[in-house]
Amino acid sequence: MAKLDLKLLDCTLRDGGYVNDWKWGFNSARSIISYLTKARVDMVEVGFLRNVESYNPDITVCNHIEELNKLLPEKTGETMYSAMAMRSNYDISKLSPYCGKGIEMIRITAHDYDIAEGMDFARQVKALGYKLSINPINIMGYSDERILWIIDQVNQIQPYQFAIVDTFGSMKRRDLDRIVSLVDNNLDKSIRVALHLHENMALSCCLAQNFVDKHLNRPVAVDGSLMGMGRIPGNLPIELIADYLNDYTDKAYDIDYLMDAIQDHIAPIKGQAEWGYTPAYFLSARFNLHRNYAEHYLKKGDLTCRDINHLLSRFDKNKKTAFDAAYADSLYEEYKNNRIDDSVARKSLKRILNGKDVLILAPGRTVSTHKESIYAYVAKNKPIVIAVNFIPTDINVDYVFISNARRYQQTEEVKCKRIITSNVKGNADFVLDYNGLSGAFEQGCNSYIMLLKLLSQMGVSNIVSAGADGYKPNEENYANNSMRSETDHGVQFNNSVKEAIRNLNVNVTFITPSAYE
């Protein structure tokens, strides 16, 4: 069996408390801790340190660590006990210095918008003599550069542990590989690396096994909760990873006591309040959004999972981390206003496009500078020609696709057929649901990407493109000067379009020079 300095932490009483408002009851909380201790779980998180009005022995959220210490068993064995405190809602002056017994570790957490203050908070906790664990919220929301900044701060502080926390459950195996590699190669080797997962994509146990199997040359830890208890969709079930560790490492957790804890205290709650995988929370993870957005839309009662998928795909990246109900409602109202049944239009278009080659004419400058190449392709292949948001003056087109109201006004006098999206008010031969085509582009709604998405949905296999040049700063980018935008596009925009095309999994052949190739 592999020798590994690995610890398993149970966070049922803290993270699982989101399900029952931490109203465990004093005796029940003590019993759960006792079972976990007898099961030889290495670390047990007893609850939250948080600013609350008064002490309630039946709730595992307290002002003072002495109050949480009352829950600990007389015989603690080899188990270490911890509590969690968030920088933004706990007054550090309430925390007494570590007295040599009781809760030994404090796990501190902070959001991306107050992470610098969180590091100062961490220093204060360590100065009080506790083992310190630094758990930044939503590591998937940080750039590699920002993660390296955090690691540099952590190396200076020298905590007992640093945690990779997948707050929104959006982590996949390759994300885990990338982030673990980044952390492991830059974090001081004496600092334990922990992993905290959520079950949005039903991947927590698989990812935890993958993490353990890396056999990092450093101390490691994995978080879990009994039966995966936690805010929907929940956490890594500790009994599953404990069983895996028993089989493939030198650990010897007593699964019987974990089953006793589940039977006596967790299963009855599961019958009253559900947690576990659900599609809506998978979607919030897919876009790395705060889980409350999915919950908010579920409560509307008039949205399907497909609708929620389209809504979440349109979120501004600056709104992802902190829940903003007003912003969510504004998108909801816009979505409802644009929603139509476009099934008839789609059937007609699919019949027209079936088995045909399609040439997309985007409004880039090369539509004018590379006319001969375009003429030659059209003469040889006789494709259906669809222009995007404009009508070229000297190339015949069959359709114009418009998803922008301003562009519609510029193409009112046209002879070809028009395909518009439902956010554009005007006459057209085909009107398509705007929501069904949006969301494929991280910087907003891009007509070129929306048309590619439509053609993909229509099953068009041979897509050729001209005039999709990409943006060059301080140059004339459009075939028609009237289409110039005040938006300062550049390399990042080009990369985003390129990534969106790749994510759509469509095969596009460019017959004019393009930054998207």
FENVENLIN-V74724 format. One record per residue. RES is the residue in three letters. OMEGA is omega as a letter, one per 20 degrees, with the letter a starting at -180 (none if undefined). Layout:
res=RES omega=OMEGA
res=RES omega=OMEGA
This chain:
res=MET omega=a
res=ALA omega=r
res=LYS omega=a
res=LEU omega=r
res=ASP omega=a
res=LEU omega=r
res=LYS omega=r
res=LEU omega=a
res=LEU omega=r
res=ASP omega=a
res=CYS omega=a
res=THR omega=a
res=LEU omega=r
res=ARG omega=a
res=ASP omega=r
res=GLY omega=a
res=GLY omega=r
res=TYR omega=a
res=VAL omega=a
res=ASN omega=a
res=ASP omega=r
res=TRP omega=r
res=LYS omega=a
res=TRP omega=a
res=GLY omega=a
res=PHE omega=a
res=ASN omega=r
res=SER omega=r
res=ALA omega=r
res=ARG omega=a
res=SER omega=r
res=ILE omega=r
res=ILE omega=r
res=SER omega=r
res=TYR omega=a
res=LEU omega=r
res=THR omega=r
res=LYS omega=r
res=ALA omega=r
res=ARG omega=r
res=VAL omega=a
res=ASP omega=a
res=MET omega=r
res=VAL omega=r
res=GLU omega=a
res=VAL omega=r
res=GLY omega=a
res=PHE omega=r
res=LEU omega=a
res=ARG omega=r
res=ASN omega=r
res=VAL omega=a
res=GLU omega=a
res=SER omega=a
res=TYR omega=r
res=ASN omega=a
res=PRO omega=a
res=ASP omega=a
res=ILE omega=a
res=THR omega=r
res=VAL omega=a
res=CYS omega=r
res=ASN omega=a
res=HIS omega=a
res=ILE omega=r
res=GLU omega=r
res=GLU omega=r
res=LEU omega=a
res=ASN omega=r
res=LYS omega=a
res=LEU omega=a
res=LEU omega=r
res=PRO omega=r
res=GLU omega=r
res=LYS omega=a
res=THR omega=a
res=GLY omega=r
res=GLU omega=a
res=THR omega=r
res=MET omega=a
res=TYR omega=a
res=SER omega=r
res=ALA omega=r
res=MET omega=r
res=ALA omega=r
res=MET omega=a
res=ARG omega=a
res=SER omega=a
res=ASN omega=r
res=TYR omega=r
res=ASP omega=a
res=ILE omega=r
res=SER omega=r
res=LYS omega=a
res=LEU omega=r
res=SER omega=r
res=PRO omega=r
res=TYR omega=a
res=CYS omega=r
res=GLY omega=r
res=LYS omega=a
res=GLY omega=a
res=ILE omega=a
res=GLU omega=a
res=MET omega=r
res=ILE omega=r
res=ARG omega=a
res=ILE omega=a
res=THR omega=r
res=ALA omega=r
res=HIS omega=r
res=ASP omega=a
res=TYR omega=r
res=ASP omega=a
res=ILE omega=r
res=ALA omega=r
res=GLU omega=r
res=GLY omega=r
res=MET omega=r
res=ASP omega=r
res=PHE omega=r
res=ALA omega=r
res=ARG omega=r
res=GLN omega=r
res=VAL omega=a
res=LYS omega=a
res=ALA omega=r
res=LEU omega=r
res=GLY omega=a
res=TYR omega=r
res=LYS omega=a
res=LEU omega=r
res=SER omega=r
res=ILE omega=a
res=ASN omega=r
res=PRO omega=r
res=ILE omega=r
res=ASN omega=r
res=ILE omega=r
res=MET omega=r
res=GLY omega=a
res=TYR omega=r
res=SER omega=r
res=ASP omega=a
res=GLU omega=a
res=ARG omega=r
res=ILE omega=r
res=LEU omega=r
res=TRP omega=r
res=ILE omega=a
res=ILE omega=r
res=ASP omega=r
res=GLN omega=a
res=VAL omega=r
res=ASN omega=r
res=GLN omega=a
res=ILE omega=a
res=GLN omega=r
res=PRO omega=r
res=TYR omega=a
res=GLN omega=r
res=PHE omega=a
res=ALA omega=r
res=ILE omega=a
res=VAL omega=r
res=ASP omega=a
res=THR omega=a
res=PHE omega=r
res=GLY omega=a
res=SER omega=a
res=MET omega=r
res=LYS omega=a
res=ARG omega=a
res=ARG omega=r
res=ASP omega=r
res=LEU omega=a
res=ASP omega=a
res=ARG omega=a
res=ILE omega=r
res=VAL omega=r
res=SER omega=r
res=LEU omega=a
res=VAL omega=a
res=ASP omega=a
res=ASN omega=a
res=ASN omega=r
res=LEU omega=r
res=ASP omega=a
res=LYS omega=r
res=SER omega=a
res=ILE omega=r
res=ARG omega=r
res=VAL omega=r
res=ALA omega=a
res=LEU omega=r
res=HIS omega=a
res=LEU omega=r
res=HIS omega=a
res=GLU omega=a
res=ASN omega=a
res=MET omega=a
res=ALA omega=a
res=LEU omega=a
res=SER omega=a
res=CYS omega=r
res=CYS omega=a
res=LEU omega=r
res=ALA omega=r
res=GLN omega=r
res=ASN omega=r
res=PHE omega=r
res=VAL omega=a
res=ASP omega=r
res=LYS omega=r
res=HIS omega=r
res=LEU omega=a
res=ASN omega=a
res=ARG omega=r
res=PRO omega=r
res=VAL omega=r
res=ALA omega=r
res=VAL omega=r
res=ASP omega=r
res=GLY omega=r
res=SER omega=a
res=LEU omega=r
res=MET omega=a
res=GLY omega=a
res=MET omega=r
res=GLY omega=r
res=ARG omega=r
res=ILE omega=j
res=PRO omega=r
res=GLY omega=a
res=ASN omega=r
res=LEU omega=r
res=PRO omega=a
res=ILE omega=a
res=GLU omega=r
res=LEU omega=a
res=ILE omega=r
res=ALA omega=r
res=ASP omega=r
res=TYR omega=a
res=LEU omega=r
res=ASN omega=a
res=ASP omega=a
res=TYR omega=r
res=THR omega=a
res=ASP omega=a
res=LYS omega=a
res=ALA omega=r
res=TYR omega=a
res=ASP omega=a
res=ILE omega=a
res=ASP omega=a
res=TYR omega=r
res=LEU omega=r
res=MET omega=r
res=ASP omega=a
res=ALA omega=r
res=ILE omega=a
res=GLN omega=a
res=ASP omega=a
res=HIS omega=a
res=ILE omega=a
res=ALA omega=r
res=PRO omega=r
res=ILE omega=a
res=LYS omega=r
res=GLY omega=a
res=GLN omega=a
res=ALA omega=a
res=GLU omega=r
res=TRP omega=a
res=GLY omega=a
res=TYR omega=r
res=THR omega=a
res=PRO omega=a
res=ALA omega=a
res=TYR omega=r
res=PHE omega=a
res=LEU omega=r
res=SER omega=r
res=ALA omega=a
res=ARG omega=a
res=PHE omega=r
res=ASN omega=a
res=LEU omega=r
res=HIS omega=a
res=ARG omega=a
res=ASN omega=r
res=TYR omega=r
res=ALA omega=r
res=GLU omega=r
res=HIS omega=a
res=TYR omega=r
res=LEU omega=a
res=LYS omega=r
res=LYS omega=r
res=GLY omega=a
res=ASP omega=a
res=LEU omega=r
res=THR omega=r
res=CYS omega=r
res=ARG omega=r
res=ASP omega=a
res=ILE omega=r
res=ASN omega=a
res=HIS omega=r
res=LEU omega=a
res=LEU omega=a
res=SER omega=a
res=ARG omega=a
res=PHE omega=r
res=ASP omega=a
res=LYS omega=r
res=ASN omega=a
res=LYS omega=a
res=LYS omega=a
res=THR omega=a
res=ALA omega=a
res=PHE omega=a
res=ASP omega=a
res=ALA omega=a
res=ALA omega=r
res=TYR omega=r
res=ALA omega=a
res=ASP omega=r
res=SER omega=r
res=LEU omega=r
res=TYR omega=a
res=GLU omega=r
res=GLU omega=a
res=TYR omega=a
res=LYS omega=a
res=ASN omega=a
res=ASN omega=a
res=ARG omega=r
res=ILE omega=r
res=ASP omega=a
res=ASP omega=a
res=SER omega=a
res=VAL omega=r
res=ALA omega=a
res=ARG omega=r
res=LYS omega=r
res=SER omega=a
res=LEU omega=a
res=LYS omega=r
res=ARG omega=a
res=ILE omega=a
res=LEU omega=a
res=ASN omega=r
res=GLY omega=a
res=LYS omega=r
res=ASP omega=r
res=VAL omega=r
res=LEU omega=r
res=ILE omega=r
res=LEU omega=r
res=ALA omega=a
res=PRO omega=r
res=GLY omega=a
res=ARG omega=a
res=THR omega=r
res=VAL omega=r
res=SER omega=a
res=THR omega=a
res=HIS omega=a
res=LYS omega=a
res=GLU omega=r
res=SER omega=a
res=ILE omega=r
res=TYR omega=a
res=ALA omega=a
res=TYR omega=a
res=VAL omega=a
res=ALA omega=a
res=LYS omega=a
res=ASN omega=r
res=LYS omega=a
res=PRO omega=r
res=ILE omega=a
res=VAL omega=r
res=ILE omega=r
res=ALA omega=a
res=VAL omega=r
res=ASN omega=r
res=PHE omega=r
res=ILE omega=r
res=PRO omega=a
res=THR omega=a
res=ASP omega=r
res=ILE omega=a
res=ASN omega=r
res=VAL omega=r
res=ASP omega=a
res=TYR omega=r
res=VAL omega=r
res=PHE omega=a
res=ILE omega=r
res=SER omega=a
res=ASN omega=a
res=ALA omega=r
res=ARG omega=r
res=ARG omega=r
res=TYR omega=r
res=GLN omega=a
res=GLN omega=a
res=THR omega=a
res=GLU omega=a
res=GLU omega=a
res=VAL omega=r
res=LYS omega=r
res=CYS omega=r
res=LYS omega=a
res=ARG omega=r
res=ILE omega=r
res=ILE omega=r
res=THR omega=a
res=SER omega=r
res=ASN omega=r
res=VAL omega=a
res=LYS omega=a
res=GLY omega=a
res=ASN omega=r
res=ALA omega=r
res=ASP omega=r
res=PHE omega=r
res=VAL omega=a
res=LEU omega=r
res=ASP omega=a
res=TYR omega=a
res=ASN omega=a
res=GLY omega=a
res=LEU omega=a
res=SER omega=r
res=GLY omega=a
res=ALA omega=a
res=PHE omega=a
res=GLU omega=a
res=GLN omega=r
res=GLY omega=a
res=CYS omega=a
res=ASN omega=a
res=SER omega=r
res=TYR omega=r
res=ILE omega=r
res=MET omega=r
res=LEU omega=r
res=LEU omega=r
res=LYS omega=r
res=LEU omega=a
res=LEU omega=r
res=SER omega=r
res=GLN omega=r
res=MET omega=r
res=GLY omega=r
res=VAL omega=a
res=SER omega=a
res=ASN omega=a
res=ILE omega=r
res=VAL omega=a
res=SER omega=r
res=ALA omega=r
res=GLY omega=r
res=ALA omega=a
res=ASP omega=a
res=GLY omega=a
res=TYR omega=r
res=LYS omega=a
res=PRO omega=r
res=ASN omega=r
res=GLU omega=r
res=GLU omega=a
res=ASN omega=a
res=TYR omega=r
res=ALA omega=a
res=ASN omega=a
res=ASN omega=a
res=SER omega=a
res=MET omega=a
res=ARG omega=a
res=SER omega=r
res=GLU omega=a
res=THR omega=a
res=ASP omega=r
res=HIS omega=r
res=GLY omega=a
res=VAL omega=a
res=GLN omega=r
res=PHE omega=r
res=ASN omega=r
res=ASN omega=r
res=SER omega=r
res=VAL omega=r
res=LYS omega=r
res=GLU omega=r
res=ALA omega=r
res=ILE omega=r
res=ARG omega=a
res=ASN omega=r
res=LEU omega=r
res=ASN omega=r
res=VAL omega=r
res=ASN omega=a
res=VAL omega=r
res=THR omega=a
res=PHE omega=a
res=ILE omega=r
res=THR omega=a
res=PRO omega=a
res=SER omega=r
res=ALA omega=a
res=TYR omega=a
res=GLU omega=none
